[in-house]
Amino acid sequence: MKPVIGLMFVREYPEGILPREARATPSRLFQYRDIKRRASEHETEIAGWLAIGEDANRPLRPV
């Protein structure tokens, strides 16, 4: 198994948030479970988790 870092994006927080706090909301729990499922499908081990917060008042810019 190749190790990777699980990354969750949390829009409602202005700065960093702990991954266990991010999983407290239903939408983030879904995101967490989906990442775990996809890692399992690709025989990948999640070595750690990271959650990145973004202020909800800041507009998203198109890429």
N, CA, C and O atoms as a MOPAC input file, in Angstrom:
PM7 MOZYME 1SCF
protein

 N      0.83700 1    -1.19700 1     0.00000 1
 C      0.00000 1     0.00000 1     0.00000 1
 C      0.87200 1     1.24800 1     0.00000 1
 O      1.88100 1     1.32100 1     0.70100 1
 N      0.46700 1     2.21600 1    -0.79200 1
 C      1.20300 1     3.47800 1    -0.81100 1
 C      0.51800 1     4.47300 1     0.13100 1
 O     -0.68800 1     4.68800 1     0.01000 1
 N      1.24700 1     5.07700 1     1.05500 1
 C      0.64000 1     6.01500 1     2.00500 1
 C      0.38600 1     7.38200 1     1.37700 1
 O      1.19000 1     7.87700 1     0.58700 1
 N     -0.74000 1     7.98100 1     1.74100 1
 C     -1.10700 1     9.32700 1     1.29300 1
 C     -1.65800 1    10.10500 1     2.48700 1
 O     -1.87900 1     9.54300 1     3.56000 1
 N     -1.87300 1    11.39500 1     2.28800 1
 C     -2.48700 1    12.25500 1     3.30000 1
 C     -3.91700 1    12.53200 1     2.86900 1
 O     -4.15200 1    12.93600 1     1.73000 1
 N     -4.88400 1    12.32100 1     3.77000 1
 C     -6.27700 1    12.64700 1     3.48600 1
 C     -6.48600 1    14.14900 1     3.68600 1
 O     -6.12300 1    14.68700 1     4.73200 1
 N     -7.06300 1    14.82700 1     2.70000 1
 C     -7.24200 1    16.27900 1     2.74900 1
 C     -8.72200 1    16.63200 1     2.67600 1
 O     -9.41800 1    16.23600 1     1.74100 1
 N     -9.20100 1    17.38100 1     3.67300 1
 C    -10.58100 1    17.86500 1     3.67900 1
 C    -10.57200 1    19.38200 1     3.56300 1
 O     -9.77500 1    20.05500 1     4.21600 1
 N    -11.44900 1    19.91300 1     2.73900 1
 C    -11.59000 1    21.35300 1     2.56200 1
 C    -12.84100 1    21.80000 1     3.30000 1
 O    -13.93400 1    21.30100 1     3.03400 1
 N    -12.68200 1    22.75000 1     4.23900 1
 C    -13.78700 1    23.19100 1     5.08500 1
 C    -14.02000 1    24.66800 1     4.84200 1
 O    -13.18900 1    25.49600 1     5.21600 1
 N    -15.12700 1    25.00700 1     4.22900 1
 C    -15.39300 1    26.38400 1     3.79900 1
 C    -15.80800 1    27.30600 1     4.94300 1
 O    -15.56400 1    28.50900 1     4.84900 1
 N    -16.40300 1    26.82400 1     5.98600 1
 C    -16.98200 1    27.70500 1     7.01200 1
 C    -16.00200 1    28.19100 1     8.08000 1
 O    -16.41900 1    28.87900 1     9.01200 1
 N    -14.74500 1    27.86500 1     7.97700 1
 C    -13.77900 1    28.24000 1     9.00800 1
 C    -12.70600 1    29.14100 1     8.41400 1
 O    -12.19800 1    28.85300 1     7.33000 1
 N    -12.34600 1    30.23700 1     9.10300 1
 C    -11.38400 1    31.19200 1     8.55000 1
 C     -9.95300 1    30.67600 1     8.49900 1
 O     -9.16900 1    31.13400 1     7.66800 1
 N     -9.59500 1    29.74300 1     9.35900 1
 C     -8.22300 1    29.24300 1     9.39000 1
 C     -8.23100 1    27.74000 1     9.56800 1
 O     -9.27000 1    27.09200 1     9.43800 1
 N     -7.07400 1    27.19400 1     9.86600 1
 C     -6.95000 1    25.75400 1    10.03700 1
 C     -7.92100 1    25.18800 1    11.05800 1
 O     -8.27300 1    25.84600 1    12.03700 1
 N     -8.33700 1    23.98100 1    10.81800 1
 C     -9.26700 1    23.27700 1    11.68500 1
 C     -8.73500 1    21.85700 1    11.84800 1
 O     -8.15000 1    21.29200 1    10.92300 1
 N     -8.93900 1    21.29900 1    13.00500 1
 C     -8.49400 1    19.93200 1    13.23200 1
 C     -9.38300 1    18.97000 1    12.45200 1
 O    -10.59300 1    19.17900 1    12.36700 1
 N     -8.80300 1    17.92500 1    11.88600 1
 C     -9.61100 1    16.98000 1    11.11700 1
 C    -10.77600 1    16.38200 1    11.90500 1
 O    -11.85100 1    16.17900 1    11.34100 1
 N    -10.58800 1    16.09800 1    13.19000 1
 C    -11.70000 1    15.52000 1    13.96300 1
 C    -12.83200 1    16.53500 1    14.13200 1
 O    -13.99500 1    16.14300 1    14.21700 1
 N    -12.51100 1    17.84000 1    14.18300 1
 C    -13.55300 1    18.87300 1    14.22700 1
 C    -14.26800 1    18.96500 1    12.88300 1
 O    -15.47800 1    19.18400 1    12.83500 1
 N    -13.53300 1    18.80100 1    11.81200 1
 C    -14.12900 1    18.86700 1    10.47500 1
 C    -15.12900 1    17.73800 1    10.27100 1
 O    -16.14000 1    17.92300 1     9.59200 1
 N    -14.86300 1    16.58000 1    10.84400 1
 C    -15.76500 1    15.43800 1    10.68200 1
 C    -17.03600 1    15.57300 1    11.50900 1
 O    -17.92300 1    14.72600 1    11.40200 1
 N    -17.15100 1    16.61200 1    12.33000 1
 C    -18.31600 1    16.78100 1    13.20300 1
 C    -19.57100 1    17.19500 1    12.43900 1
 O    -20.67600 1    17.04700 1    12.96100 1
 N    -19.43100 1    17.70500 1    11.22700 1
 C    -20.59800 1    18.11200 1    10.44600 1
 C    -20.92900 1    17.02400 1     9.43000 1
 O    -20.02200 1    16.34600 1     8.94500 1
 N    -22.20100 1    16.84200 1     9.09800 1
 C    -22.58700 1    15.77300 1     8.17400 1
 C    -21.90100 1    15.84400 1     6.81000 1
 O    -21.50700 1    14.81100 1     6.26800 1
 N    -21.75300 1    17.04600 1     6.24800 1
 C    -21.14000 1    17.13400 1     4.92000 1
 C    -19.66200 1    16.76300 1     4.97300 1
 O    -19.15500 1    16.13700 1     4.04200 1
 N    -18.96800 1    17.13100 1     6.03100 1
 C    -17.55400 1    16.78000 1     6.15100 1
 C    -17.38700 1    15.31200 1     6.50100 1
 O    -16.41100 1    14.68400 1     6.09000 1
 N    -18.32800 1    14.75700 1     7.25400 1
 C    -18.27200 1    13.32600 1     7.55300 1
 C    -18.41900 1    12.53400 1     6.25400 1
 O    -17.74400 1    11.52100 1     6.06500 1
 N    -19.29500 1    12.99000 1     5.36300 1
 C    -19.43600 1    12.36200 1     4.05300 1
 C    -18.11800 1    12.46400 1     3.28700 1
 O    -17.67000 1    11.48800 1     2.68600 1
 N    -17.50300 1    13.63400 1     3.30700 1
 C    -16.22700 1    13.85100 1     2.61500 1
 C    -15.16400 1    12.89900 1     3.16900 1
 O    -14.41500 1    12.29100 1     2.40400 1
 N    -15.09900 1    12.77200 1     4.48300 1
 C    -14.14300 1    11.89000 1     5.15600 1
 C    -14.35700 1    10.43300 1     4.73500 1
 O    -13.40400 1     9.73200 1     4.39400 1
 N    -15.60800 1     9.98900 1     4.76300 1
 C    -15.91400 1     8.60300 1     4.39500 1
 C    -15.63000 1     8.34300 1     2.91600 1
 O    -15.16000 1     7.26500 1     2.55100 1
 N    -15.91300 1     9.32200 1     2.07600 1
 C    -15.66100 1     9.16500 1     0.65000 1
 C    -14.16100 1     9.04000 1     0.37100 1
 O    -13.74900 1     8.22700 1    -0.45700 1
 N    -13.36000 1     9.82700 1     1.04700 1
 C    -11.90500 1     9.74200 1     0.88200 1
 C    -11.40700 1     8.36700 1     1.32500 1
 O    -10.58000 1     7.75100 1     0.65200 1
 N    -11.91800 1     7.89300 1     2.46200 1
 C    -11.50800 1     6.57300 1     2.95600 1
 C    -11.92300 1     5.46900 1     1.98700 1
 O    -11.16000 1     4.53300 1     1.74800 1
 N    -13.11800 1     5.57300 1     1.43400 1
 C    -13.61100 1     4.56500 1     0.49400 1
 C    -12.74300 1     4.53200 1    -0.75900 1
 O    -12.34500 1     3.46400 1    -1.22400 1
 N    -12.45700 1     5.70600 1    -1.29400 1
 C    -11.64200 1     5.77300 1    -2.51300 1
 C    -10.21400 1     5.28100 1    -2.26700 1
 O     -9.61400 1     4.64500 1    -3.13300 1
 N     -9.68200 1     5.57600 1    -1.09900 1
 C     -8.33900 1     5.08300 1    -0.76600 1
 C     -8.34600 1     3.56000 1    -0.70200 1
 O     -7.41300 1     2.91700 1    -1.18300 1
 N     -9.37300 1     2.98600 1    -0.12000 1
 C     -9.48700 1     1.53500 1    -0.03200 1
 C     -9.60600 1     0.90700 1    -1.41800 1
 O     -8.99000 1    -0.12400 1    -1.69000 1
 N    -10.39600 1     1.52800 1    -2.29300 1
 C    -10.56200 1     1.02100 1    -3.66000 1
 C     -9.24200 1     1.00700 1    -4.42500 1
 O     -9.02700 1     0.14100 1    -5.27400 1
 N     -8.36000 1     1.95600 1    -4.13200 1
 C     -7.08000 1     2.06500 1    -4.82900 1
 C     -5.92700 1     1.46200 1    -4.01900 1
 O     -4.75400 1     1.69200 1    -4.31400 1
 N     -6.28700 1     0.69000 1    -2.99900 1
 C     -5.30100 1     0.03400 1    -2.13700 1
 C     -4.26200 1     1.02500 1    -1.62300 1
 O     -3.05500 1     0.78900 1    -1.69100 1
 N     -4.76900 1     2.13600 1    -1.10800 1
 C     -3.92800 1     3.20400 1    -0.58400 1
 C     -4.18800 1     3.37000 1     0.90200 1
 O     -5.33600 1     3.34300 1     1.34400 1
 N     -3.12900 1     3.54200 1     1.66900 1
 C     -3.23800 1     3.75000 1     3.11100 1
 C     -3.21600 1     5.24900 1     3.41000 1
 O     -2.35900 1     5.97100 1     2.90100 1
 N     -4.15100 1     5.71500 1     4.22900 1
 C     -4.16200 1     7.11900 1     4.63400 1
 C     -3.27900 1     7.23600 1     5.87100 1
 O     -3.63500 1     6.76200 1     6.95000 1
 N     -2.13200 1     7.86800 1     5.70200 1
 C     -1.14600 1     7.98300 1     6.77500 1
 C     -1.50900 1     9.08000 1     7.76900 1
 O     -1.08800 1     9.02700 1     8.92500 1
 N     -2.27900 1    10.06600 1     7.34000 1
 C     -2.66600 1    11.16600 1     8.21300 1
 C     -3.74400 1    12.00400 1     7.55100 1
 O     -4.06200 1    11.82100 1     6.37600 1
 N     -4.30100 1    12.92600 1     8.32300 1
 C     -5.38200 1    13.77900 1     7.83200 1
 C     -5.01300 1    15.23600 1     7.99400 1
 O     -4.32100 1    15.61100 1     8.94000 1
 N     -5.48300 1    16.06300 1     7.05800 1
 C     -5.27900 1    17.49500 1     7.10000 1
 C     -6.59100 1    18.15300 1     6.69100 1
 O     -7.23400 1    17.73500 1     5.72800 1
 N     -6.97800 1    19.17900 1     7.42700 1
 C     -8.17700 1    19.95100 1     7.07400 1
 C     -7.75400 1    21.39500 1     6.84300 1
 O     -7.03500 1    21.97900 1     7.65400 1
 N     -8.20300 1    21.96100 1     5.74300 1
 C     -7.89100 1    23.34200 1     5.40600 1
 C     -9.17000 1    24.15200 1     5.48500 1
 O    -10.16400 1    23.81700 1     4.84200 1
 N     -9.14500 1    25.22500 1     6.27800 1
 C    -10.30800 1    26.08200 1     6.43000 1
 C    -10.25900 1    27.28100 1     5.50000 1
 O     -9.18600 1    27.75300 1     5.12300 1
 N    -11.43100 1    27.76000 1     5.14000 1
 C    -11.55400 1    28.92900 1     4.26900 1
 C    -12.73900 1    29.74100 1     4.76400 1
 O    -13.81000 1    29.18800 1     5.01900 1
 N    -12.55600 1    31.03800 1     4.90100 1
 C    -13.61400 1    31.92500 1     5.37200 1
 C    -14.77900 1    31.90700 1     4.38900 1
 O    -14.57100 1    32.07800 1     3.18800 1
 N    -15.98400 1    31.70600 1     4.87200 1
 C    -17.16700 1    31.62100 1     4.00300 1
 C    -17.46800 1    32.96700 1     3.34800 1
 O    -18.12500 1    32.98500 1     2.30700 1
 N    -17.02400 1    34.08800 1     3.90000 1
 C    -17.28000 1    35.39400 1     3.32200 1
 C    -16.35500 1    35.72100 1     2.15100 1
 O    -16.60800 1    36.66000 1     1.39700 1
 N    -15.32100 1    34.97200 1     2.00900 1
 C    -14.35400 1    35.20500 1     0.92200 1
 C    -14.86700 1    34.51500 1    -0.34700 1
 O    -15.11300 1    33.30900 1    -0.32800 1
 N    -15.02800 1    35.24100 1    -1.42300 1
 C    -15.56700 1    34.62000 1    -2.64400 1
 C    -14.60600 1    33.61300 1    -3.25100 1
 O    -13.38900 1    33.79300 1    -3.21200 1
 N    -15.16500 1    32.56000 1    -3.80800 1
 C    -14.35900 1    31.56100 1    -4.50100 1
 C    -14.00400 1    32.11300 1    -5.88100 1
 O    -14.85200 1    32.67300 1    -6.57600 1
 N    -12.76100 1    31.94800 1    -6.25700 1
 C    -12.32900 1    32.42000 1    -7.58200 1
 C    -12.26400 1    31.24800 1    -8.52700 1
 O    -11.78000 1    30.18000 1    -8.15300 1
 N    -12.73900 1    31.42100 1    -9.74100 1
 C    -12.64600 1    30.33000 1   -10.72600 1
 C    -11.18900 1    30.08100 1   -11.10300 1
 O    -10.36800 1    30.99900 1   -11.09700 1
 N    -10.88700 1    28.85500 1   -11.42300 1
 C     -9.51900 1    28.48100 1   -11.79300 1
 C     -9.35100 1    28.56400 1   -13.28800 1
 O     -8.26800 1    28.28800 1   -13.80300 1

